[in-house]
Amino acid sequence: MPTSNPVAPAAHRAGEGPVPPHYYRRQIFFCLNERKGGEDCCALHGAQAGFERCKSRVKALDLAGPGRVRVNKAGCLDRCAGGPVAVVYPEGVWYSYVDADDIDEIVTSHLRDGQVVERLLLPPEIGR
């Protein structure tokens, strides 16, 4: 018999009813980490500009809000060698981007339409 979590709402307790849908349909997390001493990091490759562009495009296309899309800041995502990077959940799709056009394509193709942007995928072997 599953153990109930007294803190979780009844609909979230294991074995006690259907699991509700995600609060956001999709979330994108942008690594904005800045390393000390000039070590390579996403912040040195325009990550803040990418984050701001994505946030403004999501709002302009009326995609933001509960049940829709959320644009988030993140600390180090430990994939610095491919920076700047962003990851979209719930799919767990990792992207590397270089300019506003790349961000626009991620927003319209993936966040809005659910289509992965193959050309911007971060290879799985790329780490720190």
Contacts in CASP RR format, 6 or more apart in sequence:
PFRMAT RR
TARGET T0000
AUTHOR 0000-0000-0000
METHOD contacts of the structure
MODEL  1
MPTSNPVAPAAHRAGEGPVPPHYYRRQIFFCLNERKGGEDCCALHGAQAG
FERCKSRVKALDLAGPGRVRVNKAGCLDRCAGGPVAVVYPEGVWYSYVDA
DDIDEIVTSHLRDGQVVERLLLPPEIGR
2 13 0 8 1.000
2 14 0 8 1.000
2 15 0 8 1.000
2 16 0 8 1.000
3 14 0 8 1.000
4 13 0 8 1.000
4 14 0 8 1.000
4 16 0 8 1.000
5 12 0 8 1.000
5 13 0 8 1.000
5 14 0 8 1.000
10 16 0 8 1.000
10 17 0 8 1.000
11 17 0 8 1.000
11 18 0 8 1.000
11 19 0 8 1.000
11 20 0 8 1.000
12 19 0 8 1.000
12 20 0 8 1.000
21 67 0 8 1.000
22 67 0 8 1.000
22 90 0 8 1.000
23 66 0 8 1.000
23 67 0 8 1.000
24 65 0 8 1.000
24 66 0 8 1.000
24 67 0 8 1.000
24 68 0 8 1.000
24 69 0 8 1.000
24 70 0 8 1.000
25 67 0 8 1.000
25 68 0 8 1.000
25 69 0 8 1.000
26 68 0 8 1.000
26 69 0 8 1.000
26 70 0 8 1.000
26 88 0 8 1.000
26 89 0 8 1.000
26 90 0 8 1.000
26 91 0 8 1.000
26 110 0 8 1.000
26 111 0 8 1.000
26 114 0 8 1.000
27 69 0 8 1.000
27 70 0 8 1.000
27 71 0 8 1.000
27 72 0 8 1.000
27 88 0 8 1.000
27 89 0 8 1.000
27 90 0 8 1.000
28 54 0 8 1.000
28 69 0 8 1.000
28 70 0 8 1.000
28 71 0 8 1.000
28 72 0 8 1.000
28 86 0 8 1.000
28 87 0 8 1.000
28 88 0 8 1.000
28 89 0 8 1.000
28 106 0 8 1.000
28 111 0 8 1.000
29 72 0 8 1.000
29 73 0 8 1.000
29 74 0 8 1.000
29 77 0 8 1.000
29 86 0 8 1.000
29 87 0 8 1.000
29 89 0 8 1.000
30 42 0 8 1.000
30 47 0 8 1.000
30 50 0 8 1.000
30 51 0 8 1.000
30 54 0 8 1.000
30 71 0 8 1.000
30 72 0 8 1.000
30 73 0 8 1.000
30 74 0 8 1.000
30 84 0 8 1.000
30 85 0 8 1.000
30 86 0 8 1.000
31 42 0 8 1.000
31 47 0 8 1.000
31 74 0 8 1.000
31 75 0 8 1.000
31 76 0 8 1.000
31 77 0 8 1.000
31 79 0 8 1.000
31 80 0 8 1.000
31 83 0 8 1.000
31 84 0 8 1.000
31 85 0 8 1.000
31 86 0 8 1.000
32 42 0 8 1.000
32 43 0 8 1.000
32 47 0 8 1.000
32 48 0 8 1.000
32 51 0 8 1.000
32 73 0 8 1.000
32 74 0 8 1.000
32 75 0 8 1.000
33 41 0 8 1.000
33 42 0 8 1.000
33 43 0 8 1.000
33 47 0 8 1.000
33 74 0 8 1.000
33 75 0 8 1.000
33 76 0 8 1.000
33 77 0 8 1.000
33 80 0 8 1.000
34 41 0 8 1.000
34 43 0 8 1.000
34 44 0 8 1.000
35 41 0 8 1.000
35 43 0 8 1.000
35 76 0 8 1.000
35 80 0 8 1.000
38 44 0 8 1.000
40 80 0 8 1.000
40 81 0 8 1.000
41 76 0 8 1.000
41 80 0 8 1.000
41 83 0 8 1.000
42 77 0 8 1.000
42 80 0 8 1.000
42 83 0 8 1.000
42 84 0 8 1.000
42 85 0 8 1.000
45 83 0 8 1.000
45 84 0 8 1.000
46 84 0 8 1.000
47 83 0 8 1.000
47 84 0 8 1.000
49 100 0 8 1.000
50 84 0 8 1.000
50 97 0 8 1.000
50 100 0 8 1.000
50 103 0 8 1.000
51 71 0 8 1.000
51 73 0 8 1.000
53 100 0 8 1.000
53 103 0 8 1.000
53 104 0 8 1.000
54 71 0 8 1.000
54 86 0 8 1.000
54 103 0 8 1.000
54 106 0 8 1.000
54 107 0 8 1.000
55 71 0 8 1.000
57 103 0 8 1.000
57 104 0 8 1.000
57 107 0 8 1.000
57 108 0 8 1.000
58 64 0 8 1.000
58 69 0 8 1.000
58 71 0 8 1.000
58 107 0 8 1.000
58 111 0 8 1.000
61 107 0 8 1.000
61 108 0 8 1.000
61 112 0 8 1.000
63 69 0 8 1.000
63 107 0 8 1.000
63 111 0 8 1.000
63 112 0 8 1.000
64 70 0 8 1.000
64 71 0 8 1.000
69 111 0 8 1.000
69 112 0 8 1.000
77 85 0 8 1.000
77 87 0 8 1.000
78 127 0 8 1.000
78 128 0 8 1.000
79 85 0 8 1.000
79 94 0 8 1.000
79 122 0 8 1.000
79 126 0 8 1.000
79 127 0 8 1.000
79 128 0 8 1.000
80 127 0 8 1.000
80 128 0 8 1.000
81 126 0 8 1.000
81 127 0 8 1.000
81 128 0 8 1.000
82 96 0 8 1.000
82 122 0 8 1.000
82 126 0 8 1.000
82 127 0 8 1.000
83 96 0 8 1.000
84 96 0 8 1.000
84 97 0 8 1.000
85 94 0 8 1.000
85 95 0 8 1.000
85 96 0 8 1.000
85 122 0 8 1.000
86 94 0 8 1.000
86 95 0 8 1.000
86 97 0 8 1.000
86 106 0 8 1.000
87 93 0 8 1.000
87 94 0 8 1.000
87 95 0 8 1.000
88 95 0 8 1.000
88 106 0 8 1.000
88 110 0 8 1.000
88 111 0 8 1.000
91 116 0 8 1.000
93 110 0 8 1.000
93 116 0 8 1.000
93 121 0 8 1.000
94 121 0 8 1.000
94 122 0 8 1.000
94 124 0 8 1.000
95 102 0 8 1.000
95 106 0 8 1.000
95 117 0 8 1.000
95 120 0 8 1.000
95 121 0 8 1.000
95 122 0 8 1.000
96 120 0 8 1.000
96 121 0 8 1.000
96 122 0 8 1.000
96 126 0 8 1.000
97 103 0 8 1.000
97 106 0 8 1.000
97 120 0 8 1.000
102 117 0 8 1.000
102 120 0 8 1.000
105 117 0 8 1.000
105 120 0 8 1.000
106 117 0 8 1.000
106 120 0 8 1.000
109 115 0 8 1.000
109 116 0 8 1.000
109 117 0 8 1.000
110 116 0 8 1.000
110 117 0 8 1.000
END
